[in-house]
Amino acid sequence: MQKSLAELTDKDFEDIKNMAELFFTPREIALMMEVSCEIFIDECANPDTKLFNAFQSGRLQSELDLRKSIIKLAKSGSSPAQTMAMDLLNKSTLKMLNR
């Protein structure tokens, strides 16, 4: 039996954050949490919800960790990491210009 989003506990939101950190999609997380996929996906796209914050926080935490690793390797002389770091820099710059 599926539960509603209103029934999600703080531990559920922590689990959602952890799954998002491992790059599970909203649909996959909804299935694991046993909630409606469509409602879950809609809520993940709404920046005014606790679910959006938990999901994005998890994904961004992993992105932070990956970027740190890439920059560390780039500074150590890894050519592939330097290429990736320059790509991150360029994409970041474009995002800031486009706000």
Biopython code that builds the backbone (N, CA, C, O; Angstrom):
import numpy as np
from Bio.PDB.StructureBuilder import StructureBuilder

atoms = [
    (1, "MET", "N", (0.848, -1.183, 0.000)),
    (1, "MET", "CA", (0.000, 0.000, 0.000)),
    (1, "MET", "C", (0.892, 1.244, 0.000)),
    (1, "MET", "O", (1.826, 1.357, 0.794)),
    (2, "GLN", "N", (0.585, 2.165, -0.900)),
    (2, "GLN", "CA", (1.368, 3.390, -0.984)),
    (2, "GLN", "C", (1.001, 4.343, 0.140)),
    (2, "GLN", "O", (-0.145, 4.404, 0.586)),
    (3, "LYS", "N", (2.008, 5.085, 0.586)),
    (3, "LYS", "CA", (1.727, 6.113, 1.583)),
    (3, "LYS", "C", (1.721, 7.470, 0.891)),
    (3, "LYS", "O", (2.253, 7.623, -0.209)),
    (4, "SER", "N", (1.119, 8.438, 1.542)),
    (4, "SER", "CA", (1.066, 9.779, 0.971)),
    (4, "SER", "C", (2.328, 10.545, 1.368)),
    (4, "SER", "O", (3.029, 10.166, 2.306)),
    (5, "LEU", "N", (2.601, 11.612, 0.650)),
    (5, "LEU", "CA", (3.769, 12.429, 0.974)),
    (5, "LEU", "C", (3.639, 13.053, 2.362)),
    (5, "LEU", "O", (4.642, 13.307, 3.027)),
    (6, "ALA", "N", (2.429, 13.293, 2.788)),
    (6, "ALA", "CA", (2.202, 13.874, 4.117)),
    (6, "ALA", "C", (2.637, 12.923, 5.225)),
    (6, "ALA", "O", (2.886, 13.354, 6.351)),
    (7, "GLU", "N", (2.731, 11.636, 4.915)),
    (7, "GLU", "CA", (3.137, 10.645, 5.906)),
    (7, "GLU", "C", (4.656, 10.492, 6.023)),
    (7, "GLU", "O", (5.137, 9.763, 6.890)),
    (8, "LEU", "N", (5.416, 11.173, 5.156)),
    (8, "LEU", "CA", (6.870, 11.042, 5.204)),
    (8, "LEU", "C", (7.418, 11.660, 6.487)),
    (8, "LEU", "O", (7.027, 12.756, 6.890)),
    (9, "THR", "N", (8.324, 10.933, 7.109)),
    (9, "THR", "CA", (8.934, 11.379, 8.365)),
    (9, "THR", "C", (10.266, 12.067, 8.081)),
    (9, "THR", "O", (10.749, 12.066, 6.948)),
    (10, "ASP", "N", (10.852, 12.654, 9.123)),
    (10, "ASP", "CA", (12.171, 13.254, 8.969)),
    (10, "ASP", "C", (13.191, 12.213, 8.513)),
    (10, "ASP", "O", (14.076, 12.517, 7.713)),
    (11, "LYS", "N", (13.067, 10.988, 9.020)),
    (11, "LYS", "CA", (13.971, 9.923, 8.585)),
    (11, "LYS", "C", (13.765, 9.617, 7.112)),
    (11, "LYS", "O", (14.734, 9.363, 6.397)),
    (12, "ASP", "N", (12.522, 9.637, 6.644)),
    (12, "ASP", "CA", (12.240, 9.419, 5.224)),
    (12, "ASP", "C", (12.936, 10.490, 4.377)),
    (12, "ASP", "O", (13.529, 10.181, 3.343)),
    (13, "PHE", "N", (12.860, 11.749, 4.822)),
    (13, "PHE", "CA", (13.502, 12.825, 4.069)),
    (13, "PHE", "C", (15.016, 12.657, 4.059)),
    (13, "PHE", "O", (15.671, 12.981, 3.068)),
    (14, "GLU", "N", (15.571, 12.158, 5.148)),
    (14, "GLU", "CA", (17.017, 11.882, 5.198)),
    (14, "GLU", "C", (17.356, 10.743, 4.236)),
    (14, "GLU", "O", (18.378, 10.789, 3.551)),
    (15, "ASP", "N", (16.498, 9.722, 4.185)),
    (15, "ASP", "CA", (16.700, 8.617, 3.244)),
    (15, "ASP", "C", (16.623, 9.107, 1.802)),
    (15, "ASP", "O", (17.408, 8.683, 0.955)),
    (16, "ILE", "N", (15.680, 9.995, 1.528)),
    (16, "ILE", "CA", (15.538, 10.570, 0.186)),
    (16, "ILE", "C", (16.804, 11.332, -0.183)),
    (16, "ILE", "O", (17.319, 11.196, -1.293)),
    (17, "LYS", "N", (17.302, 12.135, 0.753)),
    (17, "LYS", "CA", (18.541, 12.884, 0.510)),
    (17, "LYS", "C", (19.682, 11.912, 0.212)),
    (17, "LYS", "O", (20.453, 12.135, -0.721)),
    (18, "ASN", "N", (19.796, 10.844, 0.988)),
    (18, "ASN", "CA", (20.866, 9.861, 0.788)),
    (18, "ASN", "C", (20.747, 9.159, -0.559)),
    (18, "ASN", "O", (21.756, 8.920, -1.222)),
    (19, "MET", "N", (19.538, 8.828, -0.968)),
    (19, "MET", "CA", (19.352, 8.180, -2.265)),
    (19, "MET", "C", (19.656, 9.141, -3.411)),
    (19, "MET", "O", (20.245, 8.746, -4.417)),
    (20, "ALA", "N", (19.257, 10.390, -3.260)),
    (20, "ALA", "CA", (19.558, 11.389, -4.289)),
    (20, "ALA", "C", (21.064, 11.602, -4.392)),
    (20, "ALA", "O", (21.593, 11.852, -5.475)),
    (21, "GLU", "N", (21.741, 11.501, -3.269)),
    (21, "GLU", "CA", (23.195, 11.637, -3.233)),
    (21, "GLU", "C", (23.865, 10.529, -4.046)),
    (21, "GLU", "O", (24.976, 10.702, -4.547)),
    (22, "LEU", "N", (23.190, 9.408, -4.171)),
    (22, "LEU", "CA", (23.697, 8.281, -4.959)),
    (22, "LEU", "C", (23.138, 8.302, -6.382)),
    (22, "LEU", "O", (23.263, 7.325, -7.120)),
    (23, "PHE", "N", (22.524, 9.418, -6.756)),
    (23, "PHE", "CA", (22.004, 9.676, -8.101)),
    (23, "PHE", "C", (20.839, 8.786, -8.511)),
    (23, "PHE", "O", (20.661, 8.500, -9.695)),
    (24, "PHE", "N", (20.046, 8.348, -7.538)),
    (24, "PHE", "CA", (18.791, 7.701, -7.898)),
    (24, "PHE", "C", (17.860, 8.778, -8.434)),
    (24, "PHE", "O", (17.911, 9.922, -7.983)),
    (25, "THR", "N", (17.020, 8.427, -9.380)),
    (25, "THR", "CA", (16.070, 9.376, -9.953)),
    (25, "THR", "C", (14.870, 9.523, -9.015)),
    (25, "THR", "O", (14.648, 8.675, -8.151)),
    (26, "PRO", "N", (14.092, 10.607, -9.190)),
    (26, "PRO", "CA", (12.878, 10.742, -8.381)),
    (26, "PRO", "C", (11.955, 9.531, -8.511)),
    (26, "PRO", "O", (11.373, 9.090, -7.520)),
    (27, "ARG", "N", (11.816, 8.992, -9.719)),
    (27, "ARG", "CA", (10.947, 7.824, -9.909)),
    (27, "ARG", "C", (11.460, 6.628, -9.103)),
    (27, "ARG", "O", (10.677, 5.936, -8.453)),
    (28, "GLU", "N", (12.752, 6.390, -9.143)),
    (28, "GLU", "CA", (13.324, 5.269, -8.405)),
    (28, "GLU", "C", (13.151, 5.453, -6.895)),
    (28, "GLU", "O", (12.839, 4.503, -6.177)),
    (29, "ILE", "N", (13.356, 6.675, -6.429)),
    (29, "ILE", "CA", (13.190, 6.946, -5.002)),
    (29, "ILE", "C", (11.731, 6.757, -4.587)),
    (29, "ILE", "O", (11.445, 6.183, -3.536)),
    (30, "ALA", "N", (10.820, 7.242, -5.414)),
    (30, "ALA", "CA", (9.392, 7.078, -5.116)),
    (30, "ALA", "C", (9.032, 5.603, -4.975)),
    (30, "ALA", "O", (8.287, 5.223, -4.072)),
    (31, "LEU", "N", (9.559, 4.786, -5.861)),
    (31, "LEU", "CA", (9.289, 3.350, -5.782)),
    (31, "LEU", "C", (9.830, 2.767, -4.484)),
    (31, "LEU", "O", (9.160, 1.966, -3.832)),
    (32, "MET", "N", (11.038, 3.168, -4.109)),
    (32, "MET", "CA", (11.624, 2.637, -2.876)),
    (32, "MET", "C", (10.889, 3.149, -1.635)),
    (32, "MET", "O", (10.791, 2.445, -0.630)),
    (33, "MET", "N", (10.372, 4.383, -1.714)),
    (33, "MET", "CA", (9.656, 4.968, -0.575)),
    (33, "MET", "C", (8.187, 4.548, -0.543)),
    (33, "MET", "O", (7.469, 4.833, 0.416)),
    (34, "GLU", "N", (7.752, 3.869, -1.599)),
    (34, "GLU", "CA", (6.375, 3.397, -1.715)),
    (34, "GLU", "C", (5.362, 4.541, -1.684)),
    (34, "GLU", "O", (4.361, 4.497, -0.968)),
    (35, "VAL", "N", (5.661, 5.580, -2.498)),
    (35, "VAL", "CA", (4.734, 6.696, -2.676)),
    (35, "VAL", "C", (4.427, 6.818, -4.166)),
    (35, "VAL", "O", (5.124, 6.234, -4.995)),
    (36, "SER", "N", (3.399, 7.564, -4.500)),
    (36, "SER", "CA", (3.010, 7.766, -5.888)),
    (36, "SER", "C", (4.149, 8.405, -6.680)),
    (36, "SER", "O", (4.657, 9.467, -6.321)),
    (37, "CYS", "N", (4.536, 7.739, -7.754)),
    (37, "CYS", "CA", (5.638, 8.259, -8.582)),
    (37, "CYS", "C", (5.311, 9.629, -9.149)),
    (37, "CYS", "O", (6.145, 10.534, -9.100)),
    (38, "GLU", "N", (4.123, 9.791, -9.680)),
    (38, "GLU", "CA", (3.767, 11.056, -10.332)),
    (38, "GLU", "C", (3.761, 12.219, -9.333)),
    (38, "GLU", "O", (4.286, 13.294, -9.623)),
    (39, "ILE", "N", (3.174, 12.000, -8.178)),
    (39, "ILE", "CA", (3.126, 13.053, -7.156)),
    (39, "ILE", "C", (4.529, 13.359, -6.658)),
    (39, "ILE", "O", (4.883, 14.523, -6.474)),
    (40, "PHE", "N", (5.327, 12.324, -6.440)),
    (40, "PHE", "CA", (6.698, 12.497, -5.961)),
    (40, "PHE", "C", (7.514, 13.303, -6.967)),
    (40, "PHE", "O", (8.226, 14.234, -6.590)),
    (41, "ILE", "N", (7.410, 12.948, -8.241)),
    (41, "ILE", "CA", (8.154, 13.642, -9.292)),
    (41, "ILE", "C", (7.729, 15.106, -9.360)),
    (41, "ILE", "O", (8.575, 15.992, -9.483)),
    (42, "ASP", "N", (6.430, 15.364, -9.282)),
    (42, "ASP", "CA", (5.934, 16.749, -9.293)),
    (42, "ASP", "C", (6.490, 17.540, -8.106)),
    (42, "ASP", "O", (6.905, 18.689, -8.260)),
    (43, "GLU", "N", (6.497, 16.924, -6.931)),
    (43, "GLU", "CA", (7.000, 17.610, -5.736)),
    (43, "GLU", "C", (8.507, 17.866, -5.824)),
    (43, "GLU", "O", (8.998, 18.882, -5.332)),
    (44, "CYS", "N", (9.234, 16.942, -6.452)),
    (44, "CYS", "CA", (10.685, 17.124, -6.621)),
    (44, "CYS", "C", (11.004, 18.296, -7.547)),
    (44, "CYS", "O", (12.107, 18.841, -7.510)),
    (45, "ALA", "N", (10.045, 18.677, -8.369)),
    (45, "ALA", "CA", (10.240, 19.784, -9.302)),
    (45, "ALA", "C", (9.756, 21.120, -8.731)),
    (45, "ALA", "O", (9.943, 22.167, -9.352)),
    (46, "ASN", "N", (9.137, 21.084, -7.556)),
    (46, "ASN", "CA", (8.571, 22.302, -6.956)),
    (46, "ASN", "C", (9.524, 22.837, -5.884)),
    (46, "ASN", "O", (9.653, 22.240, -4.816)),
    (47, "PRO", "N", (10.198, 23.970, -6.170)),
    (47, "PRO", "CA", (11.197, 24.483, -5.223)),
    (47, "PRO", "C", (10.640, 24.941, -3.880)),
    (47, "PRO", "O", (11.409, 25.280, -2.980)),
    (48, "ASP", "N", (9.342, 24.955, -3.731)),
    (48, "ASP", "CA", (8.740, 25.391, -2.474)),
    (48, "ASP", "C", (8.440, 24.236, -1.522)),
    (48, "ASP", "O", (7.734, 24.419, -0.530)),
    (49, "THR", "N", (8.973, 23.048, -1.815)),
    (49, "THR", "CA", (8.646, 21.890, -0.990)),
    (49, "THR", "C", (9.864, 21.344, -0.250)),
    (49, "THR", "O", (11.005, 21.509, -0.681)),
    (50, "LYS", "N", (9.589, 20.698, 0.859)),
    (50, "LYS", "CA", (10.631, 20.044, 1.640)),
    (50, "LYS", "C", (11.247, 18.897, 0.840)),
    (50, "LYS", "O", (12.437, 18.611, 0.969)),
    (51, "LEU", "N", (10.437, 18.249, 0.023)),
    (51, "LEU", "CA", (10.916, 17.145, -0.801)),
    (51, "LEU", "C", (11.940, 17.642, -1.827)),
    (51, "LEU", "O", (12.985, 17.019, -2.013)),
    (52, "PHE", "N", (11.645, 18.748, -2.480)),
    (52, "PHE", "CA", (12.583, 19.357, -3.432)),
    (52, "PHE", "C", (13.919, 19.626, -2.741)),
    (52, "PHE", "O", (14.981, 19.306, -3.275)),
    (53, "ASN", "N", (13.852, 20.220, -1.547)),
    (53, "ASN", "CA", (15.074, 20.557, -0.817)),
    (53, "ASN", "C", (15.875, 19.312, -0.449)),
    (53, "ASN", "O", (17.100, 19.308, -0.572)),
    (54, "ALA", "N", (15.210, 18.271, -0.005)),
    (54, "ALA", "CA", (15.908, 17.036, 0.364)),
    (54, "ALA", "C", (16.562, 16.409, -0.868)),
    (54, "ALA", "O", (17.720, 15.993, -0.823)),
    (55, "PHE", "N", (15.814, 16.347, -1.956)),
    (55, "PHE", "CA", (16.328, 15.731, -3.175)),
    (55, "PHE", "C", (17.511, 16.525, -3.733)),
    (55, "PHE", "O", (18.562, 15.956, -4.028)),
    (56, "GLN", "N", (17.335, 17.826, -3.873)),
    (56, "GLN", "CA", (18.406, 18.655, -4.437)),
    (56, "GLN", "C", (19.624, 18.698, -3.519)),
    (56, "GLN", "O", (20.759, 18.716, -3.997)),
    (57, "SER", "N", (19.401, 18.716, -2.227)),
    (57, "SER", "CA", (20.501, 18.728, -1.273)),
    (57, "SER", "C", (21.375, 17.487, -1.438)),
    (57, "SER", "O", (22.602, 17.579, -1.399)),
    (58, "GLY", "N", (20.752, 16.340, -1.620)),
    (58, "GLY", "CA", (21.497, 15.102, -1.816)),
    (58, "GLY", "C", (22.305, 15.118, -3.096)),
    (58, "GLY", "O", (23.487, 14.773, -3.100)),
    (59, "ARG", "N", (21.665, 15.519, -4.183)),
    (59, "ARG", "CA", (22.378, 15.565, -5.474)),
    (59, "ARG", "C", (23.522, 16.572, -5.433)),
    (59, "ARG", "O", (24.615, 16.301, -5.932)),
    (60, "LEU", "N", (23.269, 17.728, -4.840)),
    (60, "LEU", "CA", (24.311, 18.753, -4.783)),
    (60, "LEU", "C", (25.465, 18.342, -3.879)),
    (60, "LEU", "O", (26.611, 18.704, -4.145)),
    (61, "GLN", "N", (25.183, 17.595, -2.819)),
    (61, "GLN", "CA", (26.261, 17.121, -1.954)),
    (61, "GLN", "C", (27.210, 16.210, -2.723)),
    (61, "GLN", "O", (28.428, 16.314, -2.578)),
    (62, "SER", "N", (26.659, 15.323, -3.537)),
    (62, "SER", "CA", (27.506, 14.452, -4.349)),
    (62, "SER", "C", (28.277, 15.261, -5.379)),
    (62, "SER", "O", (29.455, 15.002, -5.629)),
    (63, "GLU", "N", (27.617, 16.231, -5.969)),
    (63, "GLU", "CA", (28.307, 17.084, -6.945)),
    (63, "GLU", "C", (29.468, 17.821, -6.272)),
    (63, "GLU", "O", (30.548, 17.945, -6.848)),
    (64, "LEU", "N", (29.240, 18.305, -5.057)),
    (64, "LEU", "CA", (30.300, 18.969, -4.292)),
    (64, "LEU", "C", (31.479, 18.026, -4.088)),
    (64, "LEU", "O", (32.625, 18.400, -4.336)),
    (65, "ASP", "N", (31.202, 16.813, -3.639)),
    (65, "ASP", "CA", (32.260, 15.836, -3.385)),
    (65, "ASP", "C", (33.029, 15.505, -4.671)),
    (65, "ASP", "O", (34.258, 15.422, -4.663)),
    (66, "LEU", "N", (32.298, 15.317, -5.767)),
    (66, "LEU", "CA", (32.953, 15.008, -7.040)),
    (66, "LEU", "C", (33.819, 16.164, -7.519)),
    (66, "LEU", "O", (34.943, 15.959, -7.977)),
    (67, "ARG", "N", (33.294, 17.375, -7.412)),
    (67, "ARG", "CA", (34.067, 18.538, -7.851)),
    (67, "ARG", "C", (35.344, 18.700, -7.023)),
    (67, "ARG", "O", (36.400, 19.035, -7.560)),
    (68, "LYS", "N", (35.240, 18.462, -5.724)),
    (68, "LYS", "CA", (36.437, 18.531, -4.878)),
    (68, "LYS", "C", (37.488, 17.537, -5.351)),
    (68, "LYS", "O", (38.673, 17.860, -5.433)),
    (69, "SER", "N", (37.042, 16.327, -5.660)),
    (69, "SER", "CA", (37.969, 15.295, -6.132)),
    (69, "SER", "C", (38.605, 15.676, -7.463)),
    (69, "SER", "O", (39.806, 15.497, -7.668)),
    (70, "ILE", "N", (37.784, 16.201, -8.356)),
    (70, "ILE", "CA", (38.297, 16.601, -9.674)),
    (70, "ILE", "C", (39.331, 17.714, -9.526)),
    (70, "ILE", "O", (40.398, 17.653, -10.138)),
    (71, "ILE", "N", (39.024, 18.729, -8.720)),
    (71, "ILE", "CA", (39.945, 19.856, -8.532)),
    (71, "ILE", "C", (41.240, 19.376, -7.882)),
    (71, "ILE", "O", (42.328, 19.797, -8.275)),
    (72, "LYS", "N", (41.125, 18.499, -6.892)),
    (72, "LYS", "CA", (42.321, 17.977, -6.227)),
    (72, "LYS", "C", (43.209, 17.232, -7.227)),
    (72, "LYS", "O", (44.424, 17.426, -7.248)),
    (73, "LEU", "N", (42.600, 16.385, -8.052)),
    (73, "LEU", "CA", (43.372, 15.651, -9.056)),
    (73, "LEU", "C", (43.959, 16.594, -10.108)),
    (73, "LEU", "O", (45.091, 16.412, -10.556)),
    (74, "ALA", "N", (43.175, 17.604, -10.497)),
    (74, "ALA", "CA", (43.661, 18.567, -11.486)),
    (74, "ALA", "C", (44.883, 19.313, -10.964)),
    (74, "ALA", "O", (45.855, 19.512, -11.693)),
    (75, "LYS", "N", (44.829, 19.721, -9.709)),
    (75, "LYS", "CA", (45.961, 20.433, -9.109)),
    (75, "LYS", "C", (47.184, 19.535, -8.957)),
    (75, "LYS", "O", (48.317, 20.012, -8.887)),
    (76, "SER", "N", (46.935, 18.223, -8.909)),
    (76, "SER", "CA", (48.039, 17.263, -8.802)),
    (76, "SER", "C", (48.639, 16.934, -10.169)),
    (76, "SER", "O", (49.621, 16.197, -10.259)),
    (77, "GLY", "N", (48.049, 17.480, -11.229)),
    (77, "GLY", "CA", (48.613, 17.294, -12.563)),
    (77, "GLY", "C", (47.891, 16.324, -13.464)),
    (77, "GLY", "O", (48.376, 16.042, -14.559)),
    (78, "SER", "N", (46.752, 15.801, -13.052)),
    (78, "SER", "CA", (45.999, 14.872, -13.891)),
    (78, "SER", "C", (45.397, 15.623, -15.076)),
    (78, "SER", "O", (44.545, 16.496, -14.908)),
    (79, "SER", "N", (45.853, 15.272, -16.272)),
    (79, "SER", "CA", (45.362, 15.942, -17.478)),
    (79, "SER", "C", (43.850, 15.757, -17.671)),
    (79, "SER", "O", (43.158, 16.734, -17.956)),
    (80, "PRO", "N", (43.311, 14.527, -17.524)),
    (80, "PRO", "CA", (41.851, 14.374, -17.660)),
    (80, "PRO", "C", (41.089, 15.213, -16.623)),
    (80, "PRO", "O", (40.057, 15.806, -16.938)),
    (81, "ALA", "N", (41.600, 15.257, -15.398)),
    (81, "ALA", "CA", (40.937, 16.044, -14.357)),
    (81, "ALA", "C", (41.030, 17.533, -14.670)),
    (81, "ALA", "O", (40.096, 18.283, -14.387)),
    (82, "GLN", "N", (42.143, 17.967, -15.250)),
    (82, "GLN", "CA", (42.277, 19.371, -15.626)),
    (82, "GLN", "C", (41.260, 19.738, -16.703)),
    (82, "GLN", "O", (40.680, 20.823, -16.674)),
    (83, "THR", "N", (41.052, 18.838, -17.642)),
    (83, "THR", "CA", (40.045, 19.056, -18.690)),
    (83, "THR", "C", (38.652, 19.143, -18.069)),
    (83, "THR", "O", (37.855, 20.014, -18.416)),
    (84, "MET", "N", (38.376, 18.230, -17.150)),
    (84, "MET", "CA", (37.074, 18.246, -16.475)),
    (84, "MET", "C", (36.903, 19.520, -15.650)),
    (84, "MET", "O", (35.821, 20.106, -15.630)),
    (85, "ALA", "N", (37.959, 19.945, -14.974)),
    (85, "ALA", "CA", (37.891, 21.156, -14.156)),
    (85, "ALA", "C", (37.618, 22.376, -15.023)),
    (85, "ALA", "O", (36.822, 23.237, -14.648)),
    (86, "MET", "N", (38.268, 22.458, -16.174)),
    (86, "MET", "CA", (38.027, 23.587, -17.078)),
    (86, "MET", "C", (36.590, 23.559, -17.588)),
    (86, "MET", "O", (35.962, 24.609, -17.732)),
    (87, "ASP", "N", (36.075, 22.388, -17.856)),
    (87, "ASP", "CA", (34.682, 22.261, -18.294)),
    (87, "ASP", "C", (33.735, 22.719, -17.190)),
    (87, "ASP", "O", (32.761, 23.422, -17.461)),
    (88, "LEU", "N", (34.014, 22.325, -15.946)),
    (88, "LEU", "CA", (33.202, 22.780, -14.806)),
    (88, "LEU", "C", (33.254, 24.301, -14.683)),
    (88, "LEU", "O", (32.228, 24.948, -14.470)),
    (89, "LEU", "N", (34.436, 24.859, -14.815)),
    (89, "LEU", "CA", (34.598, 26.309, -14.728)),
    (89, "LEU", "C", (33.798, 27.021, -15.815)),
    (89, "LEU", "O", (33.095, 27.992, -15.536)),
    (90, "ASN", "N", (33.903, 26.542, -17.045)),
    (90, "ASN", "CA", (33.182, 27.164, -18.159)),
    (90, "ASN", "C", (31.670, 27.072, -17.976)),
    (90, "ASN", "O", (30.952, 28.048, -18.191)),
    (91, "LYS", "N", (31.191, 25.892, -17.575)),
    (91, "LYS", "CA", (29.750, 25.726, -17.356)),
    (91, "LYS", "C", (29.265, 26.607, -16.203)),
    (91, "LYS", "O", (28.186, 27.195, -16.276)),
    (92, "SER", "N", (30.055, 26.694, -15.155)),
    (92, "SER", "CA", (29.699, 27.530, -14.005)),
    (92, "SER", "C", (29.622, 28.998, -14.415)),
    (92, "SER", "O", (28.707, 29.719, -14.016)),
    (93, "THR", "N", (30.575, 29.421, -15.200)),
    (93, "THR", "CA", (30.590, 30.808, -15.667)),
    (93, "THR", "C", (29.350, 31.103, -16.508)),
    (93, "THR", "O", (28.724, 32.150, -16.345)),
    (94, "LEU", "N", (28.997, 30.195, -17.394)),
    (94, "LEU", "CA", (27.801, 30.392, -18.220)),
    (94, "LEU", "C", (26.539, 30.454, -17.362)),
    (94, "LEU", "O", (25.656, 31.276, -17.609)),
    (95, "LYS", "N", (26.457, 29.586, -16.356)),
    (95, "LYS", "CA", (25.292, 29.600, -15.468)),
    (95, "LYS", "C", (25.165, 30.939, -14.754)),
    (95, "LYS", "O", (24.064, 31.472, -14.614)),
    (96, "MET", "N", (26.296, 31.483, -14.303)),
    (96, "MET", "CA", (26.259, 32.764, -13.593)),
    (96, "MET", "C", (25.854, 33.902, -14.526)),
    (96, "MET", "O", (25.149, 34.824, -14.115)),
    (97, "LEU", "N", (26.294, 33.839, -15.767)),
    (97, "LEU", "CA", (25.934, 34.882, -16.712)),
    (97, "LEU", "C", (24.461, 34.822, -17.102)),
    (97, "LEU", "O", (23.839, 35.850, -17.369)),
    (98, "ASN", "N", (23.906, 33.606, -17.134)),
    (98, "ASN", "CA", (22.499, 33.426, -17.502)),
    (98, "ASN", "C", (21.553, 33.491, -16.325)),
    (98, "ASN", "O", (20.341, 33.571, -16.520)),
    (99, "ARG", "N", (22.058, 33.460, -15.134)),
    (99, "ARG", "CA", (21.275, 33.469, -13.893)),
    (99, "ARG", "C", (20.059, 32.664, -14.048)),
    (99, "ARG", "O", (19.270, 32.550, -13.110)),
]
sb = StructureBuilder()
sb.init_structure("model")
sb.init_model(0)
sb.init_chain("A")
sb.init_seg("    ")
for serial, (resi, resn, name, xyz) in enumerate(atoms, 1):
    if name == "N":
        sb.init_residue(resn, " ", resi, " ")
    sb.init_atom(name, np.array(xyz, "f"), 0.0, 1.0, " ", f" {name:<3s}", serial, name[0])
structure = sb.get_structure()
